[in-house]
């Protein structure tokens, strides 16, 4: 009996002396093992970009940085020169007539489709091709966040382009022109649309006066400016009196005002 009792006592002592395993430690150990396996699997499936792809990535990042710098420079110019503009919280819509000699009419006389369109839009103003300074002064009365639309026919189209170019300076805060519509603009070097113009729609006429226009318009910066050119069958003097062109002009101006 004594021998059996001693044996049981020794066995109990041996079991008592065994180190206890904590459940929390066991869980942490399993998690670490799982993490190592997961890391090993990720490492095994890691895909690296080729040298060509890395070069392309750098080019895209550099281009993006350059664009952001341009944007910040323009925003800075807006802030610096904001005091040069007024606070009139109204959009500006300007219709500019051409010179009488080409049958395009003028603010001073003949029947004029440009004048008719200006009267169809509430608040729109009608000017002659030689009133660029007055147009610029009126635009600068308005708050820089107000939309501006310029629509010109013949010499009026050339004047509209020159007004946009004049406003595309740091002195004028690169004043944005939301819409520029040119109907067979007459003049030299009037086919390059400056970057402050958001959208240009250009109508080219045919007939005896088609030599007056120096060709389709192009954007100086297509990332900032959308340009549409339309070759029409009408003669120069008839463009602003053409029904579908008038409808197009009024619709496009309406979009700008509602934007």
Residue frames as qw, qx, qy, qz and C-alpha x, y, z in Angstrom:
[[0.000, 0.887, 0.461, 0.000, 0.00, 0.00, 0.00],
 [0.320, -0.790, 0.101, 0.513, 2.86, 2.35, 0.84],
 [0.428, -0.126, 0.594, 0.669, 4.58, 1.68, -2.50],
 [0.209, 0.607, 0.660, 0.390, 1.48, 2.42, -4.52],
 [0.154, -0.925, -0.291, 0.191, 0.85, 5.61, -2.56],
 [0.394, -0.602, 0.285, 0.633, 4.42, 6.82, -3.13],
 [0.387, 0.165, 0.665, 0.617, 4.16, 6.14, -6.86],
 [0.086, 0.800, 0.554, 0.213, 0.95, 8.14, -7.15],
 [0.297, -0.872, -0.088, 0.380, 2.53, 10.94, -5.17],
 [0.439, -0.343, 0.452, 0.697, 5.58, 11.09, -7.48],
 [0.285, 0.435, 0.677, 0.521, 3.39, 11.12, -10.59],
 [0.066, -0.905, -0.420, 0.012, 1.30, 13.99, -9.22],
 [0.374, -0.743, 0.125, 0.540, 4.44, 15.92, -8.38],
 [0.430, -0.042, 0.585, 0.686, 5.80, 15.44, -11.93],
 [0.162, 0.662, 0.619, 0.390, 2.56, 16.70, -13.51],
 [0.221, -0.917, -0.253, 0.216, 2.50, 19.66, -11.13],
 [0.450, -0.572, 0.281, 0.626, 6.08, 20.56, -12.04],
 [0.477, 0.373, 0.572, 0.554, 5.30, 20.73, -15.83],
 [0.036, -0.192, 0.021, 0.981, 5.17, 24.36, -17.18],
 [0.364, 0.620, 0.625, -0.303, 1.67, 25.66, -17.77],
 [0.266, 0.205, 0.521, 0.785, 0.80, 26.91, -21.26],
 [0.173, 0.477, 0.317, -0.801, -1.10, 30.19, -21.27],
 [0.501, 0.582, 0.636, 0.072, -3.99, 30.27, -23.81],
 [0.185, 0.949, 0.028, -0.256, -3.25, 33.92, -24.71],
 [0.247, -0.642, 0.610, 0.393, 0.42, 33.15, -25.43],
 [0.511, 0.130, 0.815, 0.241, -0.61, 30.25, -27.61],
 [0.410, 0.800, 0.432, -0.071, -2.99, 32.51, -29.58],
 [0.025, 0.915, -0.241, -0.321, -0.29, 35.18, -30.09],
 [0.408, -0.380, 0.751, 0.353, 2.15, 32.54, -31.25],
 [0.521, 0.411, 0.731, 0.158, -0.33, 31.21, -33.82],
 [0.285, 0.921, 0.198, -0.178, -1.04, 34.76, -35.07],
 [0.151, -0.777, 0.479, 0.380, 2.69, 35.47, -35.55],
 [0.480, -0.066, 0.819, 0.307, 3.09, 32.22, -37.44],
 [0.452, 0.674, 0.583, 0.018, 0.10, 33.17, -39.65],
 [0.114, 0.946, -0.063, -0.298, 1.57, 36.63, -40.28],
 [0.312, -0.539, 0.667, 0.409, 4.90, 35.13, -41.32],
 [0.491, 0.250, 0.799, 0.239, 3.15, 32.81, -43.76],
 [0.328, 0.856, 0.384, -0.110, 1.06, 35.68, -45.14],
 [0.058, -0.874, 0.303, 0.375, 4.16, 37.87, -45.54],
 [0.424, -0.270, 0.778, 0.377, 5.97, 35.04, -47.24],
 [0.478, 0.513, 0.700, 0.134, 3.07, 34.55, -49.66],
 [0.203, 0.944, 0.130, -0.226, 2.92, 38.29, -50.46],
 [0.223, -0.708, 0.528, 0.412, 6.65, 38.35, -51.07],
 [0.494, 0.010, 0.812, 0.310, 6.35, 35.41, -53.39],
 [0.370, 0.654, 0.633, 0.188, 3.62, 37.13, -55.47],
 [0.097, -0.785, -0.018, 0.611, 5.08, 40.67, -55.49],
 [0.629, 0.560, 0.376, 0.386, 5.10, 42.20, -58.99],
 [0.315, -0.578, 0.075, 0.749, 7.57, 44.98, -59.79],
 [0.478, 0.832, 0.114, -0.256, 7.14, 47.63, -62.53],
 [0.792, 0.270, 0.194, 0.512, 9.43, 47.44, -65.52],
 [0.381, -0.305, 0.048, 0.871, 11.94, 50.23, -66.20],
 [0.023, 0.306, 0.509, 0.804, 9.76, 51.52, -69.04],
 [0.362, -0.697, -0.588, -0.193, 6.69, 51.59, -66.79],
 [0.499, -0.590, -0.271, 0.575, 8.65, 53.43, -64.08],
 [0.267, -0.053, 0.248, 0.930, 9.83, 56.02, -66.61],
 [0.160, -0.500, -0.582, -0.621, 6.25, 56.53, -67.79],
 [0.467, -0.696, -0.523, 0.158, 5.09, 56.88, -64.17],
 [0.426, -0.416, -0.082, 0.799, 7.72, 59.56, -63.55],
 [0.104, 0.175, 0.421, 0.884, 6.70, 61.43, -66.71],
 [0.303, -0.626, -0.613, -0.376, 3.02, 61.39, -65.71],
 [0.501, -0.658, -0.393, 0.402, 3.81, 62.54, -62.18],
 [0.353, -0.228, 0.102, 0.902, 6.00, 65.37, -63.53],
 [0.047, -0.368, -0.531, -0.761, 3.25, 66.42, -65.96],
 [0.411, -0.695, -0.584, -0.080, 0.68, 66.40, -63.16],
 [0.483, -0.534, -0.221, 0.658, 2.96, 68.53, -60.99],
 [0.222, 0.008, 0.297, 0.928, 3.49, 70.99, -63.83],
 [0.203, -0.548, -0.597, -0.549, -0.28, 71.29, -64.39],
 [0.475, -0.707, -0.480, 0.211, -0.86, 71.91, -60.69],
 [0.409, -0.337, -0.016, 0.848, 1.79, 74.66, -60.78],
 [0.039, 0.274, 0.465, 0.841, 0.03, 76.29, -63.74],
 [0.360, -0.669, -0.601, -0.250, -3.29, 76.17, -61.92],
 [0.503, -0.631, -0.335, 0.487, -1.80, 77.66, -58.75],
 [0.318, -0.112, 0.167, 0.927, -0.10, 80.46, -60.75],
 [0.125, -0.439, -0.526, -0.717, -3.39, 81.38, -62.44],
 [0.474, -0.696, -0.540, 0.012, -5.27, 81.25, -59.13],
 [0.489, -0.441, -0.166, 0.734, -2.59, 83.50, -57.62],
 [0.149, 0.121, 0.325, 0.926, -2.95, 85.96, -60.50],
 [0.286, -0.618, -0.603, -0.416, -6.71, 85.99, -59.99],
 [0.517, -0.681, -0.417, 0.309, -6.27, 86.88, -56.32],
 [0.433, -0.261, 0.027, 0.862, -3.61, 89.54, -56.93],
 [0.003, 0.056, 0.361, 0.931, -5.61, 91.31, -59.63],
 [0.097, -0.573, -0.814, -0.014, -9.11, 90.71, -58.26],
 [0.114, -0.652, -0.306, 0.684, -9.18, 94.32, -57.03],
 [0.024, -0.222, 0.440, 0.870, -8.96, 95.46, -60.66],
 [0.212, -0.331, -0.793, -0.465, -12.33, 93.89, -61.31],
 [0.418, -0.336, 0.088, -0.839, -15.67, 95.04, -60.02],
 [0.202, 0.002, 0.897, -0.393, -18.13, 93.15, -57.87],
 [0.615, 0.178, -0.119, -0.759, -21.06, 93.16, -60.27],
 [0.410, -0.072, 0.902, -0.111, -22.60, 89.72, -59.77],
 [0.706, 0.538, 0.222, -0.402, -24.06, 89.44, -63.27],
 [0.722, 0.073, 0.534, 0.434, -22.88, 87.47, -66.31],
 [0.115, 0.666, -0.227, -0.701, -21.65, 89.39, -69.34],
 [0.641, 0.361, 0.637, 0.229, -22.93, 88.56, -72.85],
 [0.011, 0.687, -0.201, -0.698, -21.51, 90.68, -75.67],
 [0.684, 0.505, 0.490, 0.190, -22.59, 90.65, -79.33],
 [0.214, -0.621, 0.276, 0.701, -20.21, 92.48, -81.66],
 [0.664, 0.687, 0.268, -0.121, -21.20, 93.58, -85.18],
 [0.678, 0.006, 0.354, 0.644, -18.86, 93.82, -88.15],
 [0.084, -0.405, 0.194, 0.889, -18.05, 96.55, -90.63],
 [0.566, 0.571, 0.280, -0.524, -20.75, 97.79, -93.05],
 [0.257, 0.603, -0.552, -0.515, -18.61, 97.42, -96.16],
 [0.091, 0.155, -0.968, -0.174, -18.97, 93.65, -96.19],
 [0.561, -0.263, -0.483, -0.619, -22.73, 93.69, -95.71],
 [0.453, -0.171, -0.809, 0.334, -22.45, 92.48, -92.12],
 [0.336, -0.818, -0.367, -0.289, -24.26, 95.49, -90.73],
 [0.349, 0.226, -0.470, 0.779, -23.23, 97.61, -87.73],
 [0.195, -0.509, -0.663, 0.512, -24.56, 99.01, -84.49],
 [0.011, 0.397, 0.017, -0.918, -25.04, 102.32, -86.27],
 [0.371, 0.306, -0.332, -0.812, -27.27, 101.25, -89.11],
 [0.544, 0.127, -0.629, -0.541, -28.43, 98.31, -91.21],
 [0.914, -0.214, -0.054, -0.341, -30.45, 95.20, -90.40],
 [0.188, 0.565, -0.767, 0.238, -28.19, 93.01, -88.35],
 [0.822, -0.199, -0.514, -0.140, -28.64, 89.40, -87.20],
 [0.477, 0.064, -0.589, 0.649, -26.10, 90.00, -84.43],
 [0.206, -0.201, 0.238, -0.928, -28.25, 92.81, -83.05],
 [0.733, -0.213, -0.321, -0.561, -31.38, 90.64, -83.27],
 [0.759, -0.102, -0.615, 0.188, -29.69, 87.87, -81.27],
 [0.235, 0.133, -0.500, 0.823, -28.51, 90.32, -78.61],
 [0.436, -0.214, 0.058, -0.872, -32.12, 91.49, -78.14],
 [0.794, -0.157, -0.495, -0.315, -33.25, 87.87, -77.68],
 [0.676, -0.142, -0.582, 0.428, -31.13, 87.45, -74.52],
 [0.373, -0.896, -0.199, -0.132, -32.02, 89.33, -71.38],
 [0.536, -0.775, 0.180, 0.282, -29.11, 91.52, -70.24],
 [0.748, 0.138, 0.334, 0.556, -26.99, 91.00, -73.38],
 [0.026, -0.814, 0.066, 0.577, -25.17, 94.00, -74.86],
 [0.721, 0.559, 0.313, 0.264, -24.56, 94.98, -78.48],
 [0.280, -0.748, 0.243, 0.550, -21.37, 96.69, -79.63],
 [0.644, 0.744, -0.157, -0.089, -19.63, 97.64, -82.85],
 [0.914, 0.145, -0.137, 0.353, -16.31, 96.10, -83.89],
 [0.395, 0.529, -0.239, 0.712, -14.42, 99.30, -82.95],
 [0.467, -0.698, 0.102, -0.533, -15.61, 99.39, -79.32],
 [0.766, 0.033, -0.592, 0.249, -13.13, 96.95, -77.80],
 [0.180, 0.250, -0.519, 0.797, -12.12, 99.28, -74.97],
 [0.543, -0.264, 0.098, -0.791, -15.74, 99.71, -73.89],
 [0.881, -0.087, -0.409, -0.222, -16.29, 95.95, -73.94],
 [0.611, 0.127, -0.606, 0.493, -13.19, 95.27, -71.82],
 [0.089, -0.281, 0.386, -0.874, -14.17, 98.00, -69.36],
 [0.721, -0.230, -0.069, -0.651, -17.65, 96.49, -69.00],
 [0.849, -0.010, -0.527, 0.049, -16.25, 92.99, -68.47],
 [0.436, 0.190, -0.569, 0.671, -13.93, 94.28, -65.75],
 [0.410, -0.388, 0.166, -0.809, -16.91, 95.68, -63.84],
 [0.880, -0.192, -0.239, -0.362, -18.04, 92.12, -63.21],
 [0.649, -0.544, 0.518, -0.118, -16.89, 89.74, -60.55],
 [0.141, 0.509, -0.806, -0.268, -14.26, 87.27, -61.88],
 [0.296, 0.039, 0.946, -0.130, -16.53, 84.33, -61.04],
 [0.570, 0.539, 0.304, -0.541, -19.26, 85.54, -63.43],
 [0.673, 0.216, 0.611, 0.358, -19.50, 83.87, -66.87],
 [0.126, 0.665, -0.217, -0.704, -18.54, 85.85, -69.97],
 [0.662, 0.368, 0.617, 0.216, -19.66, 85.17, -73.58],
 [0.035, 0.594, -0.294, -0.748, -18.35, 86.97, -76.66],
 [0.622, 0.439, 0.636, 0.128, -20.10, 86.62, -80.03],
 [0.025, 0.689, -0.212, -0.693, -18.77, 88.44, -83.08],
 [0.729, 0.524, 0.427, 0.105, -19.39, 88.52, -86.86],
 [0.554, 0.738, 0.030, 0.383, -16.87, 89.62, -89.48],
 [0.262, 0.559, -0.385, 0.686, -14.69, 92.40, -88.00],
 [0.616, -0.556, 0.171, -0.532, -16.75, 91.87, -84.86],
 [0.985, -0.117, -0.113, 0.052, -15.41, 88.32, -84.68],
 [0.621, 0.399, -0.300, 0.604, -11.86, 89.64, -84.93],
 [0.176, -0.625, 0.264, -0.713, -12.63, 92.15, -82.16],
 [0.860, -0.414, 0.003, -0.299, -14.07, 89.38, -79.95],
 [0.915, 0.068, -0.212, 0.337, -10.84, 87.40, -80.35],
 [0.359, 0.509, -0.280, 0.731, -8.73, 90.46, -79.57],
 [0.503, -0.625, 0.141, -0.580, -10.77, 91.19, -76.44],
 [0.962, -0.266, -0.064, -0.022, -10.14, 87.61, -75.25],
 [0.762, 0.274, -0.222, 0.543, -6.42, 87.97, -76.00],
 [0.021, 0.655, -0.217, 0.724, -6.25, 91.30, -74.17],
 [0.694, -0.553, 0.134, -0.441, -7.83, 89.74, -71.08],
 [0.977, -0.053, -0.135, 0.155, -5.38, 86.81, -71.21],
 [0.380, 0.594, -0.400, 0.586, -2.66, 88.71, -69.37],
 [0.502, -0.247, -0.648, 0.517, -1.39, 88.63, -65.82],
 [0.020, -0.047, 0.160, -0.986, -2.40, 92.29, -65.49],
 [0.589, -0.132, -0.197, -0.773, -5.99, 91.23, -66.17],
 [0.560, -0.246, 0.679, -0.406, -5.76, 88.12, -64.02],
 [0.037, 0.064, -0.930, -0.361, -6.09, 85.83, -67.08],
 [0.521, 0.174, 0.329, -0.768, -9.82, 86.66, -67.07],
 [0.342, 0.117, 0.923, 0.130, -11.75, 83.59, -68.16],
 [0.484, 0.225, -0.263, -0.804, -13.98, 83.71, -71.25],
 [0.605, 0.032, 0.747, -0.273, -16.52, 80.90, -70.98],
 [0.632, 0.486, 0.592, 0.119, -17.74, 81.11, -74.58],
 [0.002, -0.566, 0.335, 0.753, -16.30, 82.72, -77.71],
 [0.639, 0.479, 0.599, 0.061, -18.35, 82.42, -80.93],
 [0.072, -0.525, 0.370, 0.763, -16.78, 83.77, -84.11],
 [0.663, 0.574, 0.473, -0.092, -18.75, 84.06, -87.34],
 [0.679, 0.540, 0.189, 0.461, -16.28, 84.31, -90.25],
 [0.378, -0.821, -0.001, 0.429, -13.95, 86.62, -88.36],
 [0.588, 0.743, 0.019, 0.320, -12.08, 89.04, -90.60],
 [0.211, -0.912, 0.345, -0.063, -8.47, 89.94, -89.86],
 [0.611, 0.476, -0.607, 0.178, -4.94, 88.60, -89.70],
 [0.319, 0.200, -0.794, 0.477, -3.72, 86.19, -87.04],
 [0.520, -0.250, 0.263, -0.774, -7.16, 85.82, -85.43],
 [0.842, -0.001, -0.448, -0.301, -7.29, 82.04, -85.57],
 [0.478, 0.133, -0.738, 0.457, -5.23, 81.30, -82.42],
 [0.565, -0.671, -0.288, -0.385, -7.54, 80.93, -79.42],
 [0.051, 0.569, -0.603, 0.556, -5.89, 81.94, -76.10],
 [0.378, -0.053, -0.894, 0.234, -5.86, 79.63, -73.08],
 [0.163, 0.118, 0.539, -0.818, -8.32, 81.76, -71.06],
 [0.620, 0.099, -0.254, -0.736, -11.11, 80.82, -73.49],
 [0.566, -0.103, 0.768, -0.280, -12.96, 77.73, -72.29],
 [0.572, 0.361, 0.727, 0.118, -14.84, 77.07, -75.54],
 [0.135, 0.486, -0.295, -0.812, -14.70, 78.51, -79.06],
 [0.603, 0.458, 0.653, 0.025, -17.23, 77.83, -81.82],
 [0.059, -0.508, 0.367, 0.777, -16.09, 79.11, -85.19],
 [0.655, 0.568, 0.487, -0.103, -18.24, 79.36, -88.35],
 [0.263, -0.338, 0.515, 0.742, -16.48, 79.69, -91.71],
 [0.576, 0.629, 0.246, -0.460, -18.38, 81.07, -94.70],
 [0.560, 0.120, 0.603, 0.556, -17.97, 80.34, -98.40],
 [0.299, 0.883, 0.361, -0.007, -18.69, 82.61, -101.36],
 [0.487, 0.750, -0.030, 0.445, -16.90, 85.68, -102.75],
 [0.174, -0.845, 0.319, -0.393, -15.58, 86.83, -99.37],
 [0.950, -0.300, -0.081, 0.043, -14.14, 83.52, -98.13],
 [0.672, 0.379, -0.262, 0.580, -10.59, 84.82, -98.61],
 [0.191, -0.769, 0.169, -0.587, -11.17, 87.22, -95.70],
 [0.801, -0.523, 0.225, -0.186, -10.94, 84.47, -93.09],
 [0.200, 0.677, -0.708, -0.016, -7.47, 82.98, -92.60],
 [0.529, 0.115, -0.838, -0.065, -8.72, 79.46, -91.83],
 [0.714, -0.490, -0.490, -0.103, -10.00, 77.25, -88.99],
 [0.303, -0.799, 0.334, -0.397, -9.30, 78.27, -85.41],
 [0.751, 0.062, -0.599, 0.272, -6.82, 76.38, -83.26],
 [0.604, -0.791, -0.069, -0.070, -6.36, 76.35, -79.48],
 [0.213, 0.738, -0.554, 0.322, -3.06, 77.44, -78.02],
 [0.114, -0.260, 0.877, -0.388, -3.70, 74.95, -75.21],
 [0.587, -0.149, -0.613, -0.508, -6.14, 72.14, -75.98],
 [0.381, -0.205, -0.812, 0.392, -6.04, 71.02, -72.34],
 [0.006, -0.360, -0.435, 0.826, -7.84, 74.26, -71.46],
 [0.373, 0.424, -0.079, -0.822, -9.75, 75.19, -74.61],
 [0.540, 0.311, 0.779, 0.070, -12.29, 73.31, -76.71],
 [0.164, 0.456, -0.310, -0.818, -12.51, 74.45, -80.35],
 [0.566, 0.413, 0.713, 0.004, -15.19, 73.58, -82.91],
 [0.045, 0.375, -0.398, -0.836, -14.97, 74.68, -86.57],
 [0.548, 0.491, 0.661, -0.144, -17.95, 74.59, -88.94],
 [0.110, -0.140, 0.528, 0.830, -17.64, 75.19, -92.69],
 [0.414, 0.551, 0.541, -0.481, -20.90, 76.67, -93.96],
 [0.457, 0.405, 0.619, 0.494, -22.37, 77.01, -97.45],
 [0.054, 0.941, 0.325, -0.084, -23.60, 80.58, -96.78],
 [0.457, 0.610, -0.073, 0.643, -21.75, 83.67, -97.87],
 [0.364, 0.063, -0.457, 0.809, -19.99, 85.92, -95.39],
 [0.216, -0.207, 0.092, -0.950, -22.77, 88.48, -94.94],
 [0.682, -0.253, -0.406, -0.553, -25.52, 85.88, -94.46],
 [0.468, 0.036, -0.822, 0.324, -24.06, 83.94, -91.51],
 [0.022, 0.060, 0.607, -0.792, -25.62, 85.96, -88.70],
 [0.561, 0.102, -0.017, -0.821, -29.02, 85.88, -90.41],
 [0.527, 0.084, -0.808, -0.248, -29.07, 82.09, -90.82],
 [0.718, -0.462, -0.072, -0.516, -31.73, 80.47, -88.63],
 [0.932, -0.196, -0.283, 0.113, -29.88, 77.35, -87.50],
 [0.512, 0.277, -0.353, 0.732, -26.78, 79.39, -86.64],
 [0.275, -0.520, 0.136, -0.797, -28.89, 81.81, -84.61],
 [0.863, -0.381, -0.163, -0.289, -30.47, 78.88, -82.76],
 [0.839, 0.040, -0.352, 0.414, -27.03, 77.37, -82.09],
 [0.231, 0.427, -0.294, 0.823, -25.70, 80.68, -80.74],
 [0.505, -0.505, 0.070, -0.697, -28.68, 81.23, -78.43],
 [0.930, -0.253, -0.252, -0.087, -28.55, 77.65, -77.14],
 [0.722, 0.147, -0.373, 0.563, -24.82, 77.84, -76.38],
 [0.013, -0.470, 0.256, -0.845, -25.18, 81.17, -74.57],
 [0.721, -0.448, -0.084, -0.522, -28.08, 79.75, -72.57],
 [0.902, -0.103, -0.370, 0.199, -25.90, 76.79, -71.47],
 [0.442, 0.286, -0.368, 0.766, -23.23, 79.16, -70.20],
 [0.287, -0.467, 0.129, -0.826, -25.73, 81.25, -68.26],
 [0.842, -0.352, -0.116, -0.393, -27.28, 78.17, -66.64],
 [0.739, 0.204, -0.564, 0.308, -24.00, 76.45, -65.78]]
